Amino acid sequence: MYGEPAGCCGPVDTKAPISVTINPEARVNVARTATRVEPVASGHWHPIDLTIVNDGYVTGQLVIESDPVPGVELDLPPHELTGEPRQEGAIRVRFDSPTVVDVTLNFRALGALGGLATHSAMHLLLRSQ
């Protein structure tokens, strides 16, 4: 089911295409939601929203990392976790030319390795026109 982080919690009520849930041990679970990431125009920065559900009331940084992807610029700013149960955030993407790419995003809170297995990583298929 979209928006349901594996092994952690129920579905996240959000219109953002990415949901991130942080449990009390600061383990991160990330999932796609039912909201689609629409194709974007090349040469312009486009935000991709994410909703952070902080079940552990964790404070510190949520870091998003990715290996370089040819022809794509990623703006993956660290998100400061305030301890609030819910925060909104975003990443940005810009394409050099029309293409389709598969971007792997890895999420970490407090410098930890992330969640169990691959729950803290996701593949995001992006298309530019």
PyMOL commands that set and color helices and strands:
alter all, ss='L'
color gray80, all
select strands_A, chain A and resi 18-22+28-32+46-54+59-65+72-75+79-82+86-95+99-109+121-128
alter strands_A, ss='S'
color yellow, strands_A
deselect
rebuild
show_as cartoon
